[in-house]
Amino acid sequence: MKITVLGAGSWGTALGRVLALKGNEVVFYDHNPIKESINTSHINVEFYPGIILPSNMSFEGNLSKALTGAKLVLFAVPSRFYRETAKTVSALLTEKVHIVSVAKGFDPLSFERLSCVLREEIPAEKRYPIVTLIGPSYAEEVIRDLLTCVTAVSLDEKEAKFIQDLFSNETFRVYTNTDEIGAEVCAAMKNVLAIAAGIVIGLGQGENARASLVTRGLKEIMRLGLSLGGRKETFYGLTGIGDLMLTCNSMKSRNFTLGFQIGCSNNAKRVLEDNKKTVEGILTCKYATSLCKSLKVEMPITEAIYKVLFENAVPSIATVELMKRELKSE
């Protein structure tokens, strides 16, 4: 099967390798011409300079050619580019394809979940039901064949099982779930909590603080997800607490690392000015704050991080203000 991966970043490359090792032809499309190294040396020099990729992985700089003959299209571009990319892809598709989404976040204009964006921009006659691959997974570990479990989430259980079978191997295990709302809300919001966890540790607080933050943060995510129609059990699974635990506890997480830098300097402005990496939690926090206000959902941690990121609030003061909130029952 020919599979087109849109975005040859760390995650797109790692997942492309999973698919290539199962005998599929994997073609990457990316705006960055440095990715042509995949053709010349079978190495993604930008992200994995020490890893030789399978020979059935290649790079194509022309999107139309990259999509020609593809049976599956994997969206691995940043969330803010989803709508534009989906529109372009839709216009070029000449046959029905499977769609897998692997980014985490919300649409910057409508605050919609990314699966909704793909459904809106790619007509049903051009695609099978959307599947989102979510779970506790660092790309750096997946590409090294370290044990990983994720979830194929779709409103269509049959399509989720198809993707489950396509990706699963002895080191990469895929479960299925039909709660698209709950899973995607968790996937997006855990990045905001990871920034918060990084800030707490960067400020010199300890594991007590991080554990409390993650626990109360999960409660916030549940409030938002349930208000949108998600199922409670999803928040206790791989796409919920699993992903949240992973990203709030490691410097491998870009979101946690950014938060840690902010905490260490006790100032977000200079850290954000110097940041050159895609950190999904920044914009997700902005969108989520607007969303929770419109839905009248209480999310004090998210709102505190918004103030730190966008209103120049001092992280140490914002932390104290959270602790001084009105006392209540858990």
C-alpha positions in Angstrom: 0.0 0.0 0.0 1.2 3.5 -0.8 1.0 5.8 2.2 1.6 9.6 2.0 2.8 11.3 5.2 2.2 15.0 5.3 5.0 16.4 7.5 8.4 14.8 7.8 8.9 15.9 11.4 9.9 13.7 14.3 6.4 12.1 14.7 5.6 11.8 11.0 9.0 10.1 10.4 8.6 7.7 13.3 5.2 6.6 12.3 6.2 6.4 8.6 8.9 4.0 9.6 6.4 1.8 11.6 4.4 1.6 8.4 7.4 1.0 6.1 8.7 -1.9 8.2 5.4 -3.6 7.6 6.0 -3.5 3.8 4.2 -0.3 2.8 5.5 2.2 0.4 5.8 5.5 2.4 6.2 8.8 0.7 6.8 12.0 2.7 5.7 15.5 1.7 7.2 18.5 3.5 7.9 22.1 2.7 11.4 21.8 4.1 13.8 20.7 1.3 16.3 19.4 3.8 14.1 16.3 4.0 15.4 15.3 0.6 18.2 13.6 2.6 15.6 10.8 3.0 16.2 10.0 -0.7 19.9 10.5 -0.9 21.1 8.9 2.3 17.9 7.3 3.9 18.4 9.7 6.8 16.2 12.5 8.2 19.2 14.6 9.0 17.1 17.2 10.8 15.5 14.9 13.4 17.2 11.5 13.3 20.8 12.0 12.0 21.9 8.6 13.4 19.1 6.4 12.1 19.0 4.7 8.7 15.5 4.6 7.4 14.0 1.7 5.3 14.6 1.9 1.6 10.8 1.9 1.0 10.6 5.4 2.5 11.1 8.4 0.2 10.6 12.2 0.0 8.5 14.0 -2.7 8.5 17.8 -2.8 5.5 17.9 -5.2 2.3 17.3 -3.3 0.3 16.2 -6.3 2.9 13.5 -7.1 3.1 12.5 -3.4 -0.6 11.9 -3.3 -0.8 10.0 -6.7 -1.7 6.4 -6.0 -1.9 6.8 -2.2 -4.4 4.7 -0.3 -3.8 6.4 3.0 -2.9 10.0 3.9 -1.3 10.6 7.3 -1.7 14.2 8.6 1.4 15.0 10.7 1.5 18.8 10.2 1.1 21.2 13.1 -2.6 21.8 14.1 -2.6 25.4 12.9 -1.9 24.2 9.3 -4.6 21.5 9.3 -7.4 23.4 7.5 -5.2 24.8 4.8 -3.5 21.5 4.2 -6.8 19.6 4.1 -8.2 22.0 1.5 -5.2 21.5 -0.7 -5.2 17.8 -0.3 -8.9 17.5 -1.0 -8.5 19.4 -4.3 -5.8 17.0 -5.4 -7.3 13.6 -4.4 -8.5 11.5 -7.4 -9.5 8.4 -5.5 -10.9 7.6 -2.0 -8.3 7.4 0.7 -8.0 6.5 4.4 -7.2 9.5 6.6 -5.2 9.3 9.8 -4.6 12.4 12.0 -1.8 12.5 14.5 -1.5 16.1 15.5 -2.9 17.4 18.8 -4.7 20.7 19.3 -7.7 22.8 18.1 -8.4 24.7 14.9 -7.1 28.3 15.5 -10.2 30.0 14.0 -13.2 27.8 15.0 -11.6 26.0 18.1 -12.9 22.8 16.6 -11.2 19.4 17.1 -8.9 18.4 14.2 -11.0 15.5 13.1 -13.9 17.9 12.6 -11.7 20.1 10.4 -10.7 17.2 8.2 -14.3 16.1 7.8 -15.3 19.7 6.8 -12.6 20.1 4.3 -12.4 16.7 2.7 -15.7 15.5 1.4 -17.0 12.1 2.4 -16.8 10.8 -1.2 -13.1 11.3 -1.2 -12.2 9.6 2.1 -13.1 6.9 4.6 -14.0 7.8 8.2 -11.4 9.8 10.0 -9.1 8.1 12.4 -7.0 9.8 15.0 -3.9 8.1 16.5 -3.4 9.2 20.1 -1.6 8.0 23.2 1.5 8.2 25.4 4.2 8.1 22.7 7.5 10.0 22.2 8.6 9.8 18.6 12.2 9.3 19.7 11.2 6.0 21.4 8.9 4.8 18.7 11.7 5.1 16.0 14.0 3.1 18.3 11.4 0.3 18.5 10.8 0.8 22.3 7.5 -0.6 23.5 4.6 1.8 22.9 0.8 1.6 23.2 -1.5 4.1 21.5 -5.2 4.3 20.5 -6.9 4.5 17.1 -9.9 6.7 17.7 -12.8 7.0 15.2 -16.5 7.3 15.2 -16.4 4.3 12.9 -15.2 1.2 14.8 -14.5 -0.8 11.6 -12.2 1.9 10.3 -10.4 2.2 13.7 -9.8 -1.6 13.6 -8.4 -1.3 10.0 -5.9 1.3 11.2 -5.2 -0.8 14.3 -4.2 -3.7 12.2 -2.2 -1.5 9.8 0.1 0.0 12.5 0.4 -2.7 15.1 3.6 -4.8 15.4 5.5 -6.4 18.3 6.7 -3.1 19.7 3.9 -0.7 18.7 0.5 -1.9 20.0 -2.7 -0.1 19.0 -6.0 -0.2 20.8 -9.4 1.2 19.5 -11.8 3.7 20.9 -14.9 5.4 19.4 -15.0 8.4 21.8 -13.5 10.9 19.5 -14.5 13.9 21.6 -13.0 12.7 24.8 -9.8 11.4 23.2 -9.1 14.5 21.2 -9.8 16.9 24.0 -7.4 15.0 26.2 -4.8 15.0 23.4 -5.0 18.7 23.0 -5.3 19.8 26.7 -2.5 17.6 28.0 0.0 19.9 26.3 -1.3 22.8 28.3 -0.9 20.8 31.5 2.6 19.8 30.5 3.5 23.5 30.2 2.1 24.0 33.7 4.0 21.1 35.1 7.2 22.4 33.6 6.6 25.8 35.1 6.1 24.2 38.6 9.3 22.2 38.4 11.2 25.1 36.9 10.1 27.3 39.8 11.8 24.8 42.2 8.7 23.1 43.4 8.7 19.3 44.0 6.9 16.1 43.1 4.1 16.9 45.5 3.3 19.9 43.4 3.5 18.1 40.1 1.3 15.2 41.3 -1.3 17.7 42.5 -1.2 19.7 39.3 -1.6 16.6 37.1 -4.5 15.3 39.2 -6.4 18.6 39.3 -5.4 19.2 35.7 -7.1 16.0 34.7 -10.2 17.2 36.4 -10.2 20.3 34.3 -9.8 18.3 31.1 -12.6 16.1 32.1 -14.9 19.0 32.8 -14.2 20.4 29.3 -14.4 17.0 27.6 -17.6 15.9 29.3 -19.3 19.3 28.6 -18.6 18.7 24.9 -20.0 15.1 25.0 -17.0 12.9 25.8 -17.2 9.7 27.8 -15.8 9.6 31.4 -13.9 6.3 30.9 -11.8 7.8 28.1 -10.1 10.2 30.5 -8.7 7.2 32.5 -7.3 5.5 29.4 -4.2 5.8 27.2 -5.5 8.9 25.5 -6.2 10.5 28.9 -4.2 9.9 32.0 -1.7 7.8 30.0 -0.7 10.7 27.7 -1.0 13.2 30.5 1.5 11.3 32.7 4.0 11.0 29.9 4.1 14.6 28.8 4.1 16.1 32.3 7.1 14.1 33.5 9.9 14.4 31.0 12.2 16.9 29.3 11.5 14.9 26.1 8.2 16.8 26.0 8.5 20.1 24.2 5.6 21.5 26.2 7.1 20.5 29.5 10.6 21.8 28.5 9.1 25.2 27.5 7.3 25.4 30.8 10.4 24.4 32.7 12.4 27.2 30.9 9.6 29.7 31.8 9.6 28.5 35.4 13.4 28.8 35.7 13.3 32.4 34.4 10.0 33.2 36.2 9.1 35.1 33.0 7.4 33.8 29.8 8.1 36.6 27.5 11.8 36.2 26.9 11.4 32.4 26.6 8.7 32.6 24.0 10.7 35.1 22.0 13.6 32.7 21.9 11.5 29.6 21.2 11.9 28.2 17.6 10.1 24.9 18.0 6.5 24.0 17.5 4.9 23.8 21.0 1.3 22.9 20.5 0.3 23.8 24.1 0.8 27.5 23.6 -1.9 28.1 21.1 -4.0 25.3 22.6 -4.1 27.2 25.8 -5.3 30.3 24.0 -8.1 28.4 22.2 -9.1 26.4 25.3 -9.4 29.5 27.4 -11.8 31.0 25.0 -13.7 27.7 24.7 -14.0 27.2 28.4 -15.3 30.7 28.9 -18.0 30.3 26.2 -19.0 27.0 27.7 -18.8 28.4 31.3 -16.5 25.5 32.3 -14.2 26.2 35.3 -10.6 25.7 34.3 -8.4 27.7 36.8 -5.1 26.0 35.9 -5.6 26.6 32.2 -6.6 30.2 32.8 -3.5 30.8 34.9 -1.2 29.4 32.2 -3.0 31.7 29.7 -2.2 34.7 31.9 1.4 33.6 32.1 1.8 33.0 28.3 -0.3 35.9 27.0 -0.7 38.5 29.7 2.8 38.6 31.2 1.7 37.2 34.5 4.6 36.3 36.8 4.6 32.4 37.0 5.5 32.3 40.7 2.7 34.7 41.6 0.2 32.8 39.4 1.1 29.6 41.2 0.5 31.2 44.6 -2.8 32.6 43.4 -4.0 29.1 42.4 -3.1 27.8 45.9 -5.0 30.7 47.5 -8.3 30.0 45.7 -11.4 29.3 47.8 -11.2 26.0 49.6 -13.6 23.3 48.5 -14.3 19.5 48.6 -12.5 17.4 46.0 
